[in-house]
Amino acid sequence: MPVTKAAAKAARRNEKRRAKNRPIKDAMKTGIKAVIKTKEQWDSIPADMVSIAYSKIDKALKAGILKKKTAARRKAKVAKIANQ
């Protein structure tokens, strides 16, 4: 339990932000996992699947969930998996 009014307000803000950010982050992770799973099962990955994963990463970046270099690193990971 928050002790002060400010702490209570901060807790409310954090809950709202978490509720907004969680679905975006989950969608991004799902897109990346789909690329990985497809690569494990098949030799090639459809280009649209990589594009969707990139899009999810970009949306998370735009929403402020990821930092710029983290997004770049995740995109590079997807590209590396797709090109193997």
N, C-alpha and C positions, 0 to 999 in steps of 0.2 A: 504494500500500500504506500502510495506517495504521501509524504509528510506535509509538503507545502502545496499551495495552490498552483504555483509554477510547475512543480513536479507532476501534479495531476494533469495539468494542461499538456505538458510534454508527453506524458504517457498516452493521452488521447490522440495527439498528433502522430505519434509513432505508430499507433494502431491503424490510423487512417492511411498513412503512407505505406505501411506494410501490406494492407489490404489492396492498395492500388498497384504496388510493385510486384507482388507475388505472382499474379497470373502472367505478367510479361516475362518474368524470369523463368517461370515454369515452361512457357511456350518456347523460349529460347533454348533451354536445356533439352526439351523434347525434339526440337529441330536438329540439334547437334547429334543427339543419340540416334535419331533416325538415319542420319548419314552413316554413322559408325556401324549400325546394325545392318544396313543395306550392303555396305562394303564387305562385311564379314560373310554375308550370304551369297553375294554376287561379285563378279569381277568388275563390273562397271556400275557407276551411279548416274541416274538421270540428272541432266544439267539443271532441271527445274528444282530438284530436291536441294542441290547446293545453293541455288538462288534463294530458295525459301529459308534455308538456314542463315544465309547472309542477311536476309531481310529481318529475321527475328533478332539477330545480333545488333543490327542497326537500330531497330526500334528500342531495344534495351538501352543502347547508347544515347539515343535521343531523349529517352525518359529519364536519363541520369542514373540509371541502375548500374551501368558499367562505366568505367573510365575509358578514355580513348585508346590507350595502349593495351588494356585488357581486351577490348573489342577486337583490336587488330590481331592480338595473339590468338584469340579464339577463331577468327576468320582464317588465319594462317593454318591453324590446326585442321580446320575443315578442308581447306585446299590441299593440304598434305595428304590427308586421308583419301580425298577424291582422286588425286593424281597418282597414287601408288599403284 
